[in-house]
Amino acid sequence: IAELLMAAWASFPPEPYPITGLVAITQNDSAVFLNWTRPIDFPPEGSYYITTNCSKAQPNLTVEAEAIYITGLSPGISCFSTVYSQVNDIAGDAVSISYSTSTEACLSWLVFL
């Protein structure tokens, strides 16, 4: 039985580690730049899934790089984005950040883990 349990456990890969160091930099009144650090032991075939509550044009995105521009935002609003690391459709823990659009570039520092 132990061998069967070990074989079954091995068939379920572990979820990837979450990203770290998520920052949001407001670019203008309708775009923000998100940047983060690659997780520990993240394989080359991994990607990132991003959800955003403010962009109708880009509500859900998948990227391979550790950065993305989110566009189509309304001026002067508060937004919330979440980034998941994922490998073979298995997602790591969510890391979220809030930010506001404005006409001046600023760094959002409010990060939720």
C-alpha positions as CSV (number, residue, x, y, z in Angstrom):
1,I,0.0,0.0,0.0
2,A,2.8,2.4,0.8
3,E,4.2,2.0,-2.7
4,L,0.8,2.8,-4.2
5,L,0.5,5.9,-2.0
6,M,4.0,7.1,-3.0
7,A,3.3,6.5,-6.7
8,A,0.0,8.4,-6.4
9,W,1.7,11.3,-4.5
10,A,4.5,11.5,-7.1
11,S,1.8,11.9,-9.9
12,F,0.6,15.2,-8.2
13,P,3.4,17.8,-8.7
14,P,3.7,20.4,-6.0
15,E,2.5,23.9,-6.6
16,P,5.1,26.4,-7.5
17,Y,6.4,28.9,-5.0
18,P,4.7,32.3,-5.1
19,I,6.4,35.4,-6.7
20,T,8.1,38.0,-4.4
21,G,8.8,41.7,-4.6
22,L,5.7,42.7,-6.5
23,V,5.6,46.5,-7.3
24,A,3.3,48.6,-9.3
25,I,4.6,51.8,-11.0
26,T,2.0,54.1,-12.4
27,Q,3.0,55.1,-16.0
28,N,0.3,57.6,-16.7
29,D,-3.4,58.1,-16.2
30,S,-4.3,54.8,-17.9
31,A,-1.4,52.4,-17.5
32,V,0.6,50.7,-14.8
33,F,3.8,48.6,-14.9
34,L,3.9,45.5,-12.7
35,N,7.2,43.9,-11.9
36,W,8.1,41.0,-9.6
37,T,10.9,38.5,-8.7
38,R,10.9,35.0,-10.1
39,P,10.0,32.3,-7.6
40,I,12.7,29.9,-6.2
41,D,13.2,26.8,-8.4
42,F,10.8,28.1,-11.1
43,P,11.1,26.0,-14.2
44,P,11.6,27.5,-17.7
45,E,8.1,26.3,-18.8
46,G,6.5,28.2,-16.0
47,S,4.4,31.3,-16.6
48,Y,2.4,33.9,-14.6
49,Y,-1.3,34.5,-14.4
50,I,-2.4,38.0,-13.6
51,T,-5.9,39.2,-12.7
52,T,-6.9,42.9,-12.6
53,N,-10.1,44.4,-11.4
54,C,-9.8,47.7,-13.4
55,S,-9.0,46.8,-17.0
56,K,-11.9,45.7,-19.2
57,A,-9.4,45.2,-22.0
58,Q,-7.0,43.1,-19.9
59,P,-8.8,41.5,-17.0
60,N,-6.9,38.2,-17.1
61,L,-3.5,37.8,-18.6
62,T,-0.8,35.1,-18.9
63,V,2.8,36.1,-19.4
64,E,6.2,34.4,-19.3
65,A,8.3,37.4,-18.2
66,E,8.5,38.9,-14.7
67,A,6.8,42.1,-15.7
68,I,3.8,43.5,-17.6
69,Y,2.2,46.7,-18.6
70,I,-1.5,46.9,-17.8
71,T,-3.3,49.4,-20.0
72,G,-6.9,50.6,-20.5
73,L,-7.3,51.9,-17.0
74,S,-9.5,54.9,-16.1
75,P,-7.8,58.0,-14.7
76,G,-7.7,58.6,-11.0
77,I,-9.0,55.2,-9.8
78,S,-7.8,52.6,-7.3
79,C,-7.1,49.2,-8.8
80,F,-6.1,45.8,-7.5
81,S,-4.0,43.1,-9.3
82,T,-3.1,39.6,-8.3
83,V,-0.1,37.6,-9.7
84,Y,0.1,33.8,-9.6
85,S,3.1,31.7,-10.6
86,Q,1.9,28.6,-12.5
87,V,3.5,25.5,-13.9
88,N,1.5,22.9,-15.9
89,D,-1.8,24.7,-14.9
90,I,-1.0,24.4,-11.2
91,A,-0.9,27.8,-9.6
92,G,1.1,29.0,-6.6
93,D,-0.2,31.2,-3.9
94,A,-1.6,34.6,-4.9
95,V,0.4,37.8,-4.3
96,S,-1.7,41.0,-4.7
97,I,-1.1,44.7,-4.9
98,S,-3.2,47.8,-5.0
99,Y,-2.4,51.0,-6.9
100,S,-4.0,54.2,-8.3
101,T,-3.8,55.7,-11.7
102,S,-2.9,59.4,-11.9
103,T,-1.2,61.8,-14.2
104,E,2.1,61.6,-12.2
105,A,4.2,58.5,-12.0
106,C,4.4,57.2,-8.4
107,L,5.3,53.9,-6.8
108,S,2.6,52.0,-5.0
109,W,4.0,50.4,-1.8
110,L,0.9,48.6,-0.5
111,V,1.4,44.9,-1.0
112,F,-0.8,42.1,0.4
113,L,0.5,38.6,0.8
